[in-house]
């Protein structure tokens, strides 16, 4: 594995339709959460959980974010450890790009890439089992 820092453009060429979809999704999520809190009625935001009655691998992020906004960092992390760990790395990666126009470039050999995918799948499945068993 070889890690290098490369020069990139500060703003990636994101398509406007993708930015629009994410903005609309975030706005609807915020409105739904505010309405559910004001009416004291829980609302199921996860389509996967609504259809299967089983938490998805990212379930718990909304509740965790709510705890994070109230300063309860450990409780937030316990709702979905993998996603909140990735969420801690993301601002660093975005900050490197926006402020310094730099990005980490990780090169794998074919064998290392296979191992990385296997470890990522195991991490995701272990986190999903944790969410199913302890978070619900």
N, C-alpha and C positions, 0 to 999 in steps of 0.2 A: 504494500500500500504506500502510495506516495501522496503527500499533502503539500500543495503549493498555494500561495496567495497570488491571485491574478487580478489584473486591472479589468474592470467592467464598467458599463455605463451606470450612472447613479440610479436611473429609473428604468426598470425592465420594460420591454415593449408589450405590456399587458393589453389585450383587446378590450375596448370599451364595453362590449357586451358582457364580458366576464366581471368587470368592475361593477357594472350595473346589477347583475344578478346577485353578487355578494352583498352589495349595499341594500338591496331590497330584502334579501333574506335576513340580514342583520337587523334592519328596521322592523320587520315583522316579528322577529324573535323578541326584540326589546318591547314592542307594543304588547305582545302576548304576555310577557313576564310582568309588565306593569299592570295590566288588567287582572291577571291572576292574583297578584299581591293585593291590589286595591279591593278586589271582591272576595279575597280570602278563599279562593277555590283553585286547586291545582289544575294545571293544564298540561297535557302530554304533548311535548314538542317533538319527540323522537318518533318518526314515522315507522321505523323498524320495530320499536317497542310497542307501538300502538297496534301494529298488524300481527306481531308474533307473540306478544306478552313476554318477551325475553329482552333484556337490555342489550344494546348494540355495543361494539367496542369503545365508542366515544361517549356512552351514557355517563352522566354525572358531571359533565363539563359545565352545564348551566348552573347546577347547584353549587359546584365547586367555585365557579366564577362569582356567584353571589356571596359565598363565604370569603373569597379573596377580596372583594370590594368592601367587606366589613372588617378586614384586617385579620381574619382567621386563616393564616397561610397553611398551617398543618392540616386543618380540617379540609381546606380546599384541595390540597394535594391528595388526601386520602380518598376523595371521590373518584379520581382517575389518575393514578400515579404516572403512567406512561405519557398520557396526553399533556399533563401539566409539566412534566419534565421536558418534553419537546417544546412546550410553550415557553419555558424559561430560556431555551437556546435560540428560539426564533427572533426575539428582539436584538440579540447580539448579531445574528446573521444579517438582519435587515439594517441594523445600525452601521455595520461595516460597509454595506453596499451604499447606503444613502449618504453617510458622512465622509467616507474615505474612498468611495468608488473601487472597493476591493471585495473579492469573494474568495472563499476557500474552494479549491478544486481538488477533489480526491480521486486519484486514479487507482483502480483495482486491476489485478490480474484476473483472468477468468476464474481461477480457483478461489481467490479472495472474494470476488463478486458473489459466487455461489454461497460461500460461508456467510457473507453479510446478509444475503437474502434469507438464509435459513435462520440466522440469529434474529433478524427482524420479524420473521413469521412466528418464531417461538416467543419473542417478547410480546407481540400483539396478542397471541393466543393466551399467554399467561396473564396478561393484563385483562383480557376479556373474561377469563375464568374468575379473576379477582372481582371484577365489576359484577358479574352474575351472582357470585356467592356472598359478597359482603356489602355491595352498594344497592343492588336491586333497582 
